[in-house]
Amino acid sequence: MRKVIFIALAVFISMGTAVSCKEAADKAKEASEEASKTIEEAGDDLKKAADDASDALKKAGEETEQALDSLQKVGEETMEKVEEMGKDLKDAAEETAEDLKKATDKAKEKLDN
């Protein structure tokens, strides 16, 4: 009878251990699935963040290019205005020189008379 009790106890303990092991395995599998899902979600979030960063860089590049084009246009317009002003100043200087020569000639004529 003792042997039967010992065998029954051994079977009972073995079954309890087997159930505990199965529960532990199920929990480990569940934790692994959770971790896999979390990693997948993190990967998706990282991909979205990388896509957003890429889009932002593209937009910044386009805006920089537009700004450079605008600066180039302003520079060209400024150079045109400077050239016009230089021509106007040259014309004004030549006119002033002619007027001074005429005035000098008149002053000499008056002095000679």
C-alpha positions in Angstrom: 0.0 0.0 0.0 2.9 2.3 0.8 4.2 1.7 -2.7 0.8 2.7 -4.2 0.7 5.9 -2.1 4.3 6.7 -3.1 3.5 6.0 -6.7 0.3 8.1 -6.5 2.3 11.0 -4.8 5.0 10.7 -7.5 2.4 10.8 -10.2 0.6 13.7 -8.6 3.9 15.7 -8.2 4.9 14.8 -11.8 1.5 16.0 -13.1 1.8 19.2 -11.0 5.3 19.8 -12.3 4.2 19.1 -15.9 1.3 21.5 -15.6 3.6 24.1 -14.1 6.1 23.6 -16.9 3.3 23.8 -19.5 2.0 27.0 -17.9 5.5 28.4 -17.9 6.0 27.5 -21.5 2.6 29.1 -22.4 3.6 32.3 -20.6 7.0 32.3 -22.2 5.3 31.9 -25.6 2.9 34.6 -24.8 5.7 36.9 -23.7 7.6 36.1 -26.8 4.6 37.0 -29.0 4.2 40.2 -27.0 7.8 41.1 -27.5 7.6 40.3 -31.2 4.5 42.5 -31.6 6.2 45.3 -29.7 9.4 45.1 -31.8 7.2 45.1 -35.0 5.4 48.2 -33.8 8.6 49.9 -32.9 10.0 49.0 -36.3 6.9 50.5 -37.9 7.3 53.6 -35.8 10.9 53.9 -36.7 10.1 53.5 -40.4 7.4 56.2 -40.1 9.9 58.5 -38.3 12.5 57.9 -41.0 10.0 58.6 -43.7 8.9 61.8 -42.0 12.6 62.9 -41.6 13.2 62.1 -45.3 10.2 64.2 -46.3 11.3 67.0 -44.1 14.8 67.0 -45.6 13.4 67.0 -49.1 11.2 69.9 -48.3 14.1 71.8 -46.7 16.2 71.1 -49.7 13.5 72.4 -52.0 13.0 75.5 -49.9 16.8 76.1 -49.8 16.9 75.8 -53.6 14.1 78.3 -53.9 15.9 80.7 -51.5 19.1 80.4 -53.5 17.2 81.1 -56.7 15.6 84.1 -55.1 19.0 85.4 -53.9 20.5 84.9 -57.3 17.6 86.8 -58.9 18.0 89.6 -56.4 21.7 89.7 -57.0 21.2 89.9 -60.8 18.6 92.7 -60.4 21.0 94.5 -58.0 23.9 94.3 -60.5 21.6 95.6 -63.3 20.6 98.6 -61.1 24.2 99.2 -60.1 25.2 99.2 -63.8 22.4 101.6 -64.6 23.4 103.9 -61.7 27.0 103.8 -62.9 26.0 104.7 -66.4 23.8 107.5 -65.1 26.7 108.8 -62.9 29.1 108.7 -65.8 26.6 110.6 -68.0 26.1 113.1 -65.2 29.8 113.5 -64.7 30.3 114.1 -68.5 27.5 116.6 -68.5 29.0 118.4 -65.5 32.4 118.4 -67.2 30.9 119.9 -70.3 29.0 122.5 -68.3 32.2 123.4 -66.4 34.2 123.7 -69.7 31.5 126.0 -71.1 31.4 128.0 -68.0 35.2 128.2 -68.0 35.2 129.2 -71.7 32.6 132.0 -71.0 34.7 133.2 -68.1 37.8 133.4 -70.3 35.9 135.3 -73.0 34.7 137.8 -70.4 38.2 138.2 -69.0 39.6 138.7 -72.5 37.1 141.3 -73.4 
